[in-house]
Amino acid sequence: MATKIALFTKLAKVWDASNSAAPQTGNFCTLFDPPPQPPLRFRLKYRQIPGVVDNRGSMQVDRTQQRAITRLCIQCGLFLLQHGAESALVEELSTRLGLALGMDSVESAISSNAIVLTTIKNGECLTSTRKNVDRGINMHVVTEVQHIVILAEHKLLDYRDVEKRFAQIVPLRYPRWLLVLMVGLSCACFCKLNNGGWDGALVSFCASTVAMYIRQVLTHRSMHPQINFCITAFVATTISGLLLRLPTFASTPTIAMAASVLLLVPGFPLINAVADMFKGHINTGLARWAIASLLTLATCIGVVMAMTVWGLRGWA
């Protein structure tokens, strides 16, 4: 025991001698002093819990990427909803795009005037809502969105490329004169196919071309759709009815009057309404059905007004 105490005392003297020989910097220690600690600010900044990996940077990157993908998914659905696609297609394509870009799940709720979409990635949820503004039926936009989604599913586009492609989508617009001409020809052909004769086809062509031009002018001036349809029906019925009063068209069947307002039949909204209700989107289907019914009612009011004002004979 005495030998151990003597050895320990000798080691302590050697340690003290080495410390006294070292340069005095004001930061020396003895055998019993704790090791020096870095300043508090460095300890707070770099302290980590043993066994835990600091992945805050990667989490921030994933969060930013998920936010960008969420915006792209809801923009995809909004493009489709604004340009006349049925609700099932809107939900399907927005979900497919999110899954193709790396999301675990995509959930959406669609109504006639808004869309709500949620993406889930590694248990993190992001929800976005957008208001829907009707921009008219345009299947060119729907086709472009479908093409972009297919490219993303085949890993030919990442989310940055999809964003660039979406920014380049421009609705295809035909020249006004071409639309007027084709609508007039379609109404004239319907009249001819229903035993209206060539004279009835001519009456329908003249009335429907003028009515289509009036409809485009009112649409360009942002006229309410119901008022637009009512005025257009009034113009078409007035022109066709007054032409049938002329001696040249005295024997022309009155089917020409009915054919001249066919351009106002809301066929596409009615088809989408039925498709939505059959596929489970009851609220959206009923809303589209109501809008189409109001447009039909406005057309009937315009026709009745024209027949009452000018005293025109009824349809045969």
C-alpha positions as CSV (number, residue, x, y, z in Angstrom):
1,M,0.0,0.0,0.0
2,A,2.8,2.4,0.8
3,T,4.5,1.5,-2.5
4,K,1.3,2.5,-4.4
5,I,1.0,5.8,-2.6
6,A,4.6,6.7,-3.3
7,L,4.2,5.8,-7.0
8,F,1.1,7.9,-7.3
9,T,2.8,10.9,-5.6
10,K,5.8,10.6,-8.0
11,L,3.5,10.6,-11.0
12,A,1.7,13.7,-9.7
13,K,5.0,15.6,-9.2
14,V,6.0,14.7,-12.8
15,W,2.7,15.9,-14.2
16,D,2.9,19.2,-12.2
17,A,6.5,19.7,-13.5
18,S,5.4,19.2,-17.1
19,N,2.6,21.7,-16.7
20,S,4.9,24.3,-15.1
21,A,7.3,23.9,-18.0
22,A,4.6,24.4,-20.6
23,P,3.9,28.0,-21.8
24,Q,1.4,29.8,-19.6
25,T,-1.4,30.7,-22.0
26,G,-4.1,31.0,-19.3
27,N,-5.8,27.8,-20.5
28,F,-3.7,24.9,-18.8
29,C,-5.1,22.1,-16.7
30,T,-3.9,19.8,-14.0
31,L,-4.4,16.1,-13.6
32,F,-7.7,16.6,-11.7
33,D,-9.2,19.3,-13.9
34,P,-11.9,18.5,-16.4
35,P,-11.0,18.7,-20.1
36,P,-11.5,22.2,-21.6
37,Q,-15.0,22.8,-23.2
38,P,-15.6,24.9,-26.4
39,P,-17.6,28.1,-26.0
40,L,-21.3,27.8,-25.4
41,R,-22.3,29.1,-28.9
42,F,-20.4,26.3,-30.6
43,R,-21.8,23.7,-28.2
44,L,-25.4,24.8,-28.9
45,K,-24.8,24.9,-32.7
46,Y,-23.1,21.6,-33.2
47,R,-24.5,19.5,-30.4
48,Q,-26.2,16.3,-31.7
49,I,-28.0,13.5,-29.9
50,P,-26.0,10.3,-30.2
51,G,-27.5,7.8,-32.6
52,V,-29.8,10.4,-34.3
53,V,-29.0,11.6,-37.9
54,D,-29.6,15.3,-38.6
55,N,-31.7,15.2,-41.7
56,R,-33.4,18.6,-41.4
57,G,-31.9,19.7,-44.8
58,S,-33.3,16.7,-46.7
59,M,-36.7,17.1,-45.0
60,Q,-36.8,20.7,-46.1
61,V,-36.0,19.7,-49.7
62,D,-38.7,16.9,-49.6
63,R,-41.2,19.4,-48.3
64,T,-40.5,21.9,-51.0
65,Q,-40.7,19.3,-53.7
66,Q,-44.0,18.0,-52.3
67,R,-45.4,21.5,-52.3
68,A,-44.4,21.9,-56.0
69,I,-45.9,18.6,-56.9
70,T,-49.1,19.4,-55.1
71,R,-49.4,22.6,-57.1
72,L,-48.9,20.7,-60.3
73,C,-51.5,18.1,-59.5
74,I,-54.2,20.7,-58.7
75,Q,-53.2,22.7,-61.7
76,C,-53.7,19.6,-63.8
77,G,-57.2,19.1,-62.4
78,L,-58.0,22.7,-62.8
79,F,-57.0,22.7,-66.5
80,L,-59.4,19.7,-67.1
81,L,-62.3,21.1,-65.0
82,Q,-62.1,24.5,-66.6
83,H,-62.2,23.2,-70.2
84,G,-65.1,20.7,-70.0
85,A,-63.7,17.4,-68.9
86,E,-65.8,15.1,-66.8
87,S,-65.1,14.8,-63.0
88,A,-63.9,11.2,-63.2
89,L,-61.2,12.2,-65.7
90,V,-60.2,15.1,-63.6
91,E,-59.7,12.9,-60.5
92,E,-58.0,10.2,-62.4
93,L,-55.4,12.3,-64.2
94,S,-54.5,14.4,-61.1
95,T,-54.0,11.3,-59.1
96,R,-51.9,9.6,-61.8
97,L,-49.7,12.7,-62.1
98,G,-49.0,12.8,-58.4
99,L,-48.2,9.1,-58.2
100,A,-45.9,9.4,-61.3
101,L,-44.0,12.3,-59.6
102,G,-43.3,10.3,-56.4
103,M,-46.2,10.9,-54.1
104,D,-47.5,8.0,-52.0
105,S,-51.2,9.0,-52.3
106,V,-53.3,11.8,-53.9
107,E,-56.8,12.6,-52.8
108,S,-59.1,15.1,-54.3
109,A,-62.6,16.6,-53.9
110,I,-64.3,18.1,-56.9
111,S,-67.2,20.5,-57.1
112,S,-68.6,22.7,-59.9
113,N,-66.7,25.8,-58.7
114,A,-63.7,24.6,-56.8
115,I,-61.2,21.7,-56.4
116,V,-59.5,20.5,-53.2
117,L,-56.5,18.2,-53.5
118,T,-54.2,16.6,-50.9
119,T,-50.9,14.8,-51.5
120,I,-49.3,12.4,-49.0
121,K,-45.6,11.7,-48.9
122,N,-43.9,9.8,-46.0
123,G,-46.8,10.6,-43.7
124,E,-46.7,14.4,-44.6
125,C,-49.9,15.9,-46.0
126,L,-50.2,19.0,-48.1
127,T,-53.6,20.3,-49.1
128,S,-54.4,23.0,-51.7
129,T,-57.6,24.6,-52.9
130,R,-58.3,26.4,-56.2
131,K,-61.4,28.2,-57.5
132,N,-62.8,27.0,-60.8
133,V,-63.6,29.5,-63.5
134,D,-65.3,28.2,-66.6
135,R,-63.2,28.9,-69.7
136,G,-65.4,27.1,-72.3
137,I,-65.1,23.6,-73.8
138,N,-61.7,23.0,-75.3
139,M,-60.6,19.4,-75.9
140,H,-57.2,20.5,-77.1
141,V,-56.3,21.5,-73.5
142,V,-57.6,18.2,-72.2
143,T,-55.6,16.2,-74.8
144,E,-52.4,18.2,-73.9
145,V,-52.8,17.5,-70.2
146,Q,-53.3,13.8,-70.9
147,H,-50.2,13.7,-73.0
148,I,-48.1,15.3,-70.3
149,V,-49.4,12.9,-67.6
150,I,-48.5,9.9,-69.8
151,L,-45.0,11.3,-70.3
152,A,-44.6,11.7,-66.6
153,E,-45.7,8.1,-66.0
154,H,-43.1,6.8,-68.3
155,K,-40.4,8.8,-66.4
156,L,-39.7,11.1,-69.4
157,L,-40.6,14.2,-67.4
158,D,-39.8,15.2,-63.8
159,Y,-41.8,17.8,-61.9
160,R,-39.8,20.7,-63.3
161,D,-40.4,19.6,-66.9
162,V,-44.1,19.1,-66.1
163,E,-44.3,22.7,-64.8
164,K,-42.7,24.0,-68.0
165,R,-45.1,22.0,-70.1
166,F,-48.1,23.3,-68.2
167,A,-46.9,26.9,-68.6
168,Q,-46.8,26.3,-72.4
169,I,-50.4,25.1,-72.7
170,V,-52.4,27.5,-74.8
171,P,-56.1,26.8,-75.7
172,L,-56.6,26.2,-79.4
173,R,-58.9,28.9,-80.9
174,Y,-60.3,28.6,-84.4
175,P,-60.9,31.7,-86.4
176,R,-64.2,33.4,-85.9
177,W,-65.3,33.2,-89.5
178,L,-64.5,29.5,-89.6
179,L,-66.7,28.8,-86.6
180,V,-69.6,30.9,-88.0
181,L,-69.3,29.1,-91.3
182,M,-69.2,25.6,-89.8
183,V,-72.1,26.2,-87.4
184,G,-74.2,27.5,-90.3
185,L,-73.4,24.5,-92.4
186,S,-74.3,22.1,-89.6
187,C,-77.7,23.7,-89.0
188,A,-78.4,23.7,-92.7
189,C,-77.5,20.0,-93.0
190,F,-79.8,19.1,-90.1
191,C,-82.6,20.9,-91.8
192,K,-82.0,19.1,-95.1
193,L,-81.8,15.7,-93.4
194,N,-85.2,16.3,-91.8
195,N,-87.0,17.0,-95.0
196,G,-86.5,20.7,-94.9
197,G,-85.5,21.0,-98.5
198,W,-82.7,23.1,-100.0
199,D,-84.7,26.3,-99.4
200,G,-85.1,25.4,-95.7
201,A,-81.4,24.7,-95.5
202,L,-80.7,28.1,-96.9
203,V,-83.0,29.8,-94.3
204,S,-81.3,27.8,-91.5
205,F,-77.9,28.7,-92.8
206,C,-78.6,32.4,-92.9
207,A,-80.2,32.5,-89.5
208,S,-77.7,30.4,-87.7
209,T,-74.6,32.2,-89.1
210,V,-75.9,35.5,-88.0
211,A,-76.9,34.1,-84.6
212,M,-73.5,32.5,-84.1
213,Y,-71.8,35.8,-84.9
214,I,-74.0,37.6,-82.3
215,R,-73.2,34.9,-79.7
216,Q,-69.5,35.3,-80.3
217,V,-69.7,39.1,-79.9
218,L,-71.7,38.8,-76.7
219,T,-69.3,36.2,-75.3
220,H,-66.3,38.4,-76.1
221,R,-68.0,41.2,-74.1
222,S,-68.4,38.8,-71.1
223,M,-72.2,38.7,-71.3
224,H,-73.9,36.4,-68.9
225,P,-74.4,33.0,-70.5
226,Q,-78.2,32.8,-69.9
227,I,-78.7,36.3,-71.4
228,N,-76.4,35.5,-74.2
229,F,-78.4,32.4,-75.1
230,C,-81.7,34.2,-74.8
231,I,-80.6,37.0,-77.2
232,T,-79.0,34.6,-79.7
233,A,-82.2,32.4,-79.8
234,F,-84.3,35.6,-80.3
235,V,-82.1,36.7,-83.2
236,A,-82.1,33.2,-84.9
237,T,-85.8,32.7,-84.6
238,T,-86.5,36.3,-85.8
239,I,-84.4,35.9,-88.9
240,S,-85.7,32.4,-89.8
241,G,-89.3,33.4,-89.1
242,L,-89.2,36.6,-91.1
243,L,-87.5,34.8,-94.1
244,L,-90.3,32.2,-94.1
245,R,-92.8,35.0,-94.5
246,L,-91.3,35.9,-97.9
247,P,-93.2,34.6,-101.0
248,T,-90.0,32.8,-102.1
249,F,-90.1,30.6,-99.0
250,A,-93.9,30.4,-98.6
251,S,-93.9,26.6,-99.0
252,T,-90.7,26.0,-97.0
253,P,-91.2,23.7,-94.0
254,T,-91.0,25.4,-90.6
255,I,-88.3,22.9,-89.5
256,A,-85.9,25.6,-90.7
257,M,-86.9,27.6,-87.6
258,A,-86.0,24.8,-85.3
259,A,-82.8,24.0,-87.1
260,S,-81.6,27.6,-86.8
261,V,-81.4,27.4,-83.0
262,L,-79.6,24.0,-82.8
263,L,-76.3,25.9,-82.1
264,L,-77.7,26.7,-78.6
265,V,-78.3,23.1,-77.5
266,P,-75.9,22.4,-74.5
267,G,-75.1,18.9,-75.5
268,F,-71.7,18.6,-74.0
269,P,-72.6,19.8,-70.5
270,L,-75.6,17.5,-70.5
271,I,-73.5,14.5,-71.5
272,N,-70.9,15.3,-68.8
273,A,-73.7,15.8,-66.2
274,V,-75.1,12.3,-66.9
275,A,-71.6,10.8,-66.9
276,D,-70.7,12.4,-63.6
277,M,-73.9,11.1,-61.9
278,F,-73.3,7.6,-63.2
279,K,-69.7,7.6,-62.0
280,G,-70.6,8.8,-58.5
281,H,-69.9,12.5,-58.7
282,I,-73.5,13.4,-57.8
283,N,-72.9,17.0,-56.7
284,T,-70.9,18.0,-59.8
285,G,-73.3,16.1,-62.1
286,L,-76.4,17.9,-60.6
287,A,-74.6,21.3,-60.8
288,R,-73.8,20.7,-64.5
289,W,-77.3,19.5,-65.2
290,A,-78.8,22.6,-63.6
291,I,-76.5,24.9,-65.6
292,A,-77.4,23.1,-68.8
293,S,-81.1,23.3,-67.9
294,L,-80.9,27.1,-67.3
295,L,-79.2,27.5,-70.7
296,T,-82.0,25.5,-72.3
297,L,-84.7,27.6,-70.5
298,A,-83.0,30.8,-71.7
299,T,-83.1,29.5,-75.3
300,C,-86.8,28.7,-75.0
301,I,-87.5,32.1,-73.6
302,G,-85.7,33.7,-76.6
303,V,-87.6,31.6,-79.1
304,V,-91.0,32.3,-77.5
305,M,-90.2,36.1,-77.3
306,A,-89.4,36.2,-81.0
307,M,-92.6,34.3,-82.0
308,T,-94.7,36.5,-79.8
309,V,-93.2,39.8,-80.9
310,W,-93.3,39.1,-84.6
311,G,-96.4,36.9,-84.6
312,L,-94.6,33.9,-86.2
313,R,-96.3,30.6,-86.9
314,G,-95.4,27.7,-84.7
315,W,-93.1,24.9,-85.6
316,A,-94.5,22.1,-87.6
